[in-house]
Amino acid sequence: MKKIALSDVLDIAEYERRRKEYRARLMKIKDERRIRIGPLITYLFETFDTMLYQVQEMTRAERIVEEKAILAEIETYNELIPDKNQLSATMLIEIDNPVTRLEFLTRTVDLPEHTCLTINSQKVQPHFDPRQGTAEKLSSVQYVKFNLTDIQVEKFYDPASSILFGFDHLLYTHAYELNPQQKKILHEDLSGRI
């Protein structure tokens, strides 16, 4: 999947003019790539488009117009764009109550070790960004990457295959099986077609 270049970023005035239609298109892309695993955790699979949207929104919100500052935003968000045969997701732990959230994040600090993608019966362990949390507390926002082989990528295209994202932590044991449309969309992302 291609990375964001400075020439991809609209200036603030142009983005404001196009923002309504731009956001509508991006919300559809995001909705197609959002999966909920159990009651507390959501994956949002990232693409060039979702990350370019984040850059546009950041430059708009922070009124960033200097090229150097825009390039810094681009560098940050390019890290989250997946390479070929890779899925990149923002993992959100969604607990509104701050006390309950802190307790969960402290007690599940080892959740990354209990996270996997299962393709039929084959497990793929993810890579978590080590900057997202400490040894004492998990961050409620995690950046996760799954690196797949060519054969594993093709399984996303196979209607007979079972693709599950899940957790087997003592305090959080949940899994979600992708439906055919989700498999098709993520296969296209894995193949670098978007």
Buried (B, 14 or more C-beta within 10 A) or exposed (E): BEBBEEEEBBEBEEBEEEBEEBBEEBEEBBEBBBBEBEEBBBBBBBBBBBBBBBBBBBBBEEEBEEEEBBBEBBEEBBEBBBEEBBBBBBBBBEBEEEEEBEEBBEBBBEBBEBBBBBBEEEEBEBEBBEEBBEEEBBBBEBBBBBBBEEEBBBBBBEEEBEBBBBBBBEEBEBEBEBEEEBBBBBBBBBBBEB
